[in-house]
């Protein structure tokens, strides 16, 4: 998380449990973590009954093991520079350049393809909701 996010969340911890660790202790513990997961851990701790102030150990137990993705064993890819994403620039209307993002065809891209599948599925559901019957062919009336 960003330093500002860590500072805000640390302040929230200190305000909720004033007798707990100091804000600076919370901040240094939060900084290397994921902001969303840390916020969820805070909400769970606040909702659970407890006697006494929250501790860093309780927070880490609620947060769970640090999510460190396993290092993939893929061959280096010069096309995507091991990010798994390709950025394709195409000329658009009014002399503007549009950029499309797609998963690379390497092993790194295979790891990212589920993200584009989720985005495409969401977009399809949204279009189906906005335009019901958009897949039905127009009926031809005899003339």
C-alpha positions in Angstrom: 0.0 0.0 0.0 1.0 3.6 -0.4 2.5 5.5 2.5 -0.6 7.7 2.7 -2.9 4.6 2.8 -0.8 3.1 5.6 -0.9 6.4 7.5 -4.7 6.7 7.2 -5.3 3.1 8.2 -2.8 3.3 11.1 -4.7 6.4 12.3 -7.9 4.4 12.1 -6.4 1.6 14.2 -5.1 4.0 16.8 -8.5 5.9 17.0 -10.4 2.6 17.4 -8.0 1.1 20.0 -6.3 4.1 21.7 -4.6 1.8 24.2 -3.0 -0.3 21.5 0.2 0.1 19.6 1.3 3.6 18.6 0.3 5.0 15.1 3.9 4.7 13.9 4.0 1.0 14.8 0.8 0.4 13.0 2.0 2.3 10.0 5.3 0.4 9.7 3.5 -2.9 10.0 0.9 -1.9 7.4 3.1 -0.4 4.7 4.3 -3.6 3.0 0.8 -5.1 3.0 -2.1 -5.0 0.6 -4.4 -2.1 1.4 -7.6 -4.0 0.6 -6.7 -7.0 2.7 -5.5 -4.8 5.6 -8.8 -2.9 5.5 -10.7 -6.1 5.5 -8.7 -7.3 8.5 -9.4 -4.0 10.3 -13.2 -4.4 9.7 -13.1 -8.0 10.9 -11.2 -7.1 14.0 -13.6 -4.2 14.8 -16.6 -6.5 14.3 -15.2 -9.2 16.5 -15.8 -9.1 20.3 -12.6 -8.4 22.2 -11.6 -7.4 25.6 -8.7 -4.9 25.5 -6.9 -3.2 22.7 -6.0 -4.7 19.4 -2.4 -5.9 19.0 -0.1 -6.3 16.0 -0.2 -10.1 16.5 -4.0 -10.1 16.4 -3.9 -8.0 13.3 -1.4 -10.3 11.5 -3.4 -13.4 12.5 -6.6 -11.8 11.1 -4.7 -10.6 8.0 -3.5 -14.1 7.3 -0.2 -15.2 5.7 1.3 -12.6 3.5 0.2 -13.2 -0.1 3.5 -13.6 -1.8 2.8 -15.0 -5.3 5.1 -17.9 -6.2 7.7 -17.0 -8.7 6.6 -18.4 -12.0 9.0 -20.5 -13.9 8.4 -19.0 -17.3 11.0 -18.3 -20.0 11.9 -14.7 -20.4 9.8 -12.9 -23.0 11.1 -9.9 -24.9 7.7 -9.0 -26.3 6.0 -8.3 -23.0 9.1 -7.9 -20.9 7.8 -10.6 -18.5 4.7 -8.6 -17.5 2.3 -10.8 -19.5 0.7 -7.8 -21.2 1.0 -6.4 -24.7 0.1 -2.7 -25.4 -1.1 -2.2 -28.9 -1.3 1.4 -30.2 -3.6 2.0 -33.1 -4.6 5.2 -34.9 -8.0 6.3 -33.8 -10.5 9.0 -34.8 -9.4 12.6 -35.1 -5.7 11.7 -35.3 -5.7 10.3 -31.8 -3.9 7.1 -30.8 -5.8 4.5 -28.9 -4.1 1.9 -26.8 -5.4 -1.7 -26.4 -4.1 -4.1 -23.8 -4.1 -7.9 -24.3 -2.5 -10.9 -22.8 0.8 -11.9 -24.3 1.1 -15.4 -26.0 3.9 -16.5 -23.7 3.6 -18.2 -20.3 3.5 -14.9 -18.5 0.5 -14.0 -20.6 -1.2 -17.3 -19.9 -1.1 -16.3 -16.2 -2.9 -13.0 -17.1 -5.4 -14.4 -19.5 -8.0 -15.1 -16.8 -8.1 -11.4 -16.1 -9.1 -10.5 -19.7 -11.6 -13.4 -19.7 -13.2 -11.9 -16.6 -13.3 -8.4 -18.1 -14.8 -9.7 -21.3 -17.5 -11.7 -19.5 -18.4 -8.7 -17.4 -18.6 -6.5 -20.5 -20.8 -9.1 -22.2 -23.2 -9.3 -19.2 -23.4 -5.5 -19.0 -24.2 -5.2 -22.8 -26.8 -7.9 -22.5 -28.4 -6.0 -19.6 -28.3 -2.7 -21.4 -29.4 -4.1 -24.8 -31.6 -7.1 -24.2 -32.0 -9.2 -27.3 -28.9 -7.8 -29.0 -27.9 -11.2 -30.2 -31.1 -12.0 -32.0 -31.0 -11.4 -35.7 -33.4 -8.8 -37.1 -36.6 -10.4 -38.5 -37.2 -10.0 -42.2 -40.7 -9.0 -43.1 -41.9 -10.2 -46.5 -42.4 -7.4 -49.0 
